[in-house]
Amino acid sequence: MREGEVTKFLVSFNGNIEYVRFPAGVFDENLYLQYDVVWGPDWDPLSGLNSGTSQMARSGNDPEKVIFNMPLEITFSSTNVYGWPQIVVSVRARNFISSDSLRGYALFHLPAVTGTQELVAHLVRPRSASLVGEWVAWLTGRYPELIDPKILASGKENYLLKTESYGTVVMRVTMVSKDLRKLGYDNQPS
C-alpha cells in the first residue's frame, strides 16, 4: 500500500426518530422508544450512541400519532459496504395493567445516499404460536417479545417469525460521507 492511499471511508448519520403512527389510534397512556444500531463486521463506530431510550410521550391533538423527535447521531468507518448499518426500533408502552409491554419493532436501513431523507418502516409485533397464547396476550395486554430484537437485522431466521403489522415509525436522517467516491462507490443522489 502506498503512503496516502485511502483504504477506509467514513459515513455519518444525523437525524431523529420523529413519530409513531397507529392507524386505529393510540390506546396507551405513555409510550417510549428504544433503538439499537446494528452493523457488519468491517464497520467501526467512531462516535455517537449505538443504543438509546426516549422520553415518555403520549398522543396529542392527533389520536393516531405520538411524536418523539428522538435525536440520533452516529459516525462509522469501514473498508467496504457489506453490513451497512441498520436501526432496530422497539416501541414500548407503560400502563397500569401490564406495567411495561411491547407495542412493536421497526427496522430501518440507514440511507446509502448523501442528503436528508425521510424513512418509514412498518411496526410489527410477534404473534403467539397458539390460540390460547393469543387470548392471554389480548386479555393481559402483554404480547410475545424477542429476546434480542437485533435478530431482525440479520434476516436469517426471520422466516420462522409469525408477526402482525401494527402502524409505522417515521425517521428523518441526514447522511454525510467521506472517501466513498475515492474507493469506487457512487452515493450521490441522482
Phi, psi and omega per residue, in radians:
M1 nan 2.312 3.134
R2 -1.388 2.648 3.117
E3 -1.154 2.370 -3.128
G4 1.504 -0.038 3.132
E5 -1.320 2.372 -3.109
V6 -1.428 2.216 3.112
T7 -2.087 -0.242 -3.135
K8 -2.275 2.685 3.010
F9 -2.088 2.831 3.123
L10 -2.070 2.453 2.991
V11 -2.329 2.450 3.139
S12 -2.219 2.320 3.118
F13 -2.037 2.272 -3.102
N14 -2.456 2.267 3.131
G15 3.038 -2.646 3.102
N16 -2.700 2.696 3.002
I17 -1.515 1.887 -2.940
E18 -1.337 -1.024 -3.066
Y19 -2.743 2.910 3.045
V20 -2.067 2.367 3.117
R21 -2.087 2.204 3.049
F22 -1.925 1.967 -3.041
P23 -1.076 -0.440 -3.131
A24 -1.663 0.051 -3.122
G25 1.770 2.834 -3.138
V26 -1.681 2.185 -3.098
F27 -1.884 0.164 -3.117
D28 -2.017 2.584 3.112
E29 -1.189 -0.905 -3.055
N30 -2.240 2.278 3.062
L31 -2.081 2.676 2.988
Y32 -2.562 2.840 -3.100
L33 -1.977 2.610 2.910
Q34 -2.273 2.434 3.093
Y35 -2.299 2.653 3.047
D36 -2.334 2.337 3.063
V37 -1.661 2.318 -3.118
V38 -2.098 2.384 -3.118
W39 -2.494 2.902 -3.078
G40 -1.381 3.110 -3.026
P41 -1.189 -0.458 -3.107
D42 -1.588 0.038 -3.075
W43 -1.665 2.422 3.098
D44 -2.170 2.127 3.052
P45 -1.276 2.269 -3.120
L46 -1.751 -0.641 3.115
S47 -2.717 2.835 3.133
G48 1.711 3.060 -3.117
L49 -1.735 2.365 3.110
N50 -1.671 0.020 3.014
S51 -2.730 2.774 -3.138
G52 -2.952 2.876 3.122
T53 -2.278 2.382 -3.090
S54 -1.533 3.140 3.006
Q55 -1.367 2.907 3.010
M56 -1.289 2.481 3.130
A57 -2.504 2.772 3.085
R58 -2.444 2.855 -3.113
S59 -1.206 2.597 3.139
G60 -1.849 -2.111 -3.137
N61 -1.174 -0.579 3.121
D62 -1.616 1.954 -3.062
P63 -1.238 -0.134 3.135
E64 -1.761 -0.078 -2.953
K65 -2.206 2.342 3.041
V66 -2.122 2.082 -3.065
I67 -1.644 2.286 3.139
F68 -2.015 -0.776 -3.050
N69 0.862 0.818 -3.118
M70 -1.377 2.095 -3.094
P71 -1.211 2.641 -3.119
L72 -2.527 2.255 3.102
E73 -2.664 2.185 3.116
I74 -2.689 2.495 3.137
T75 -2.166 2.389 -3.122
F76 -2.192 2.744 2.874
S77 -2.151 2.610 -3.133
S78 -2.750 2.863 3.091
T79 -1.767 -0.322 3.088
N80 -2.661 2.980 -3.037
V81 -1.519 -0.120 3.117
Y82 -1.063 2.323 -3.126
G83 1.414 0.537 3.137
W84 -0.867 2.411 -3.050
P85 -1.027 2.520 3.083
Q86 -2.311 2.757 3.091
I87 -2.125 2.259 3.033
V88 -1.828 2.089 -3.134
V89 -1.860 2.277 3.041
S90 -1.916 2.233 3.074
V91 -1.803 2.182 -3.067
R92 -2.216 2.713 -3.138
A93 -2.137 2.567 3.053
R94 -2.157 2.124 -3.137
N95 -2.545 -3.126 -3.062
F96 -1.195 -0.762 -2.987
I97 -1.293 -0.984 -2.993
S98 -1.811 0.173 3.135
S99 1.076 -1.638 -3.107
D100 -2.146 2.137 -3.090
S101 -2.497 2.691 -3.106
L102 -1.346 2.425 3.006
R103 -1.945 -0.319 3.045
G104 2.721 2.979 3.107
Y105 -2.116 2.576 3.037
A106 -2.322 2.480 -3.127
L107 -2.081 2.190 3.116
F108 -2.028 2.319 2.890
H109 -1.566 2.110 -3.133
L110 -1.136 2.552 -3.009
P111 -1.129 2.472 3.109
A112 -1.697 -0.024 -3.115
V113 -1.904 2.407 3.137
T114 -1.152 2.655 3.137
G115 1.971 -3.089 -3.124
T116 -1.734 2.350 3.138
Q117 -2.389 2.594 3.005
E118 -1.737 2.158 -3.117
L119 -1.920 2.444 3.111
V120 -2.194 2.270 3.111
A121 -2.251 2.473 3.104
H122 -1.278 2.468 3.089
L123 -1.581 2.124 3.125
V124 -2.124 2.624 3.045
R125 -2.338 2.517 3.134
P126 -1.116 2.574 3.077
R127 -1.855 2.693 3.094
S128 -1.172 2.666 -3.121
A129 -1.407 -0.267 -3.103
S130 -2.272 2.871 3.113
L131 -1.175 -0.632 3.093
V132 -1.121 -0.727 3.097
G133 -1.088 -0.687 3.083
E134 -1.090 -0.737 -3.125
W135 -1.152 -0.761 3.127
V136 -1.118 -0.713 3.119
A137 -1.097 -0.738 3.131
W138 -1.144 -0.729 -3.100
L139 -1.177 -0.755 -3.064
T140 -1.625 -0.322 -3.091
G141 1.403 0.101 3.122
R142 -1.857 2.003 -3.123
Y143 -1.701 2.787 3.106
P144 -1.018 2.586 -3.135
E145 -2.227 2.701 3.041
L146 -1.454 2.463 3.095
I147 -1.123 -0.766 3.101
D148 -2.271 1.789 -3.112
P149 -1.076 -0.281 -3.130
K150 -1.116 -0.303 3.127
I151 -1.135 -0.351 3.086
L152 -1.092 -0.513 -3.117
A153 -1.323 -0.427 -3.109
S154 -1.371 -0.646 3.118
G155 1.309 -0.004 -3.053
K156 -1.281 -0.831 -3.087
E157 -1.919 0.267 -3.097
N158 -1.242 -0.326 -3.120
Y159 -1.153 -0.324 3.105
L160 -1.494 -0.202 -3.044
L161 -1.456 2.199 3.108
K162 -1.687 2.043 -3.061
T163 -2.286 2.942 2.994
E164 -2.335 2.541 -3.137
S165 -1.424 2.495 -3.035
Y166 -2.636 1.037 3.081
G167 1.835 -2.971 -3.126
T168 -2.420 2.728 3.035
V169 -2.090 2.372 -3.117
V170 -2.042 2.314 -3.111
M171 -2.323 2.461 3.063
R172 -2.017 2.157 -3.037
V173 -2.324 2.428 3.003
T174 -1.899 2.279 3.118
M175 -1.984 2.303 3.080
V176 -2.201 2.412 -3.121
S177 -2.264 2.786 3.084
K178 -2.395 2.279 3.054
D179 1.262 0.162 3.060
L180 -1.144 -0.733 -3.136
R181 -1.178 -0.613 3.133
K182 -1.138 -0.454 3.123
L183 -1.660 0.109 3.031
G184 1.686 0.158 3.122
Y185 -1.780 2.302 3.109
D186 -1.853 1.913 -3.121
N187 -2.102 0.407 3.109
Q188 -1.413 2.513 3.113
P189 -1.099 2.558 -3.110
S190 -1.384 nan nan
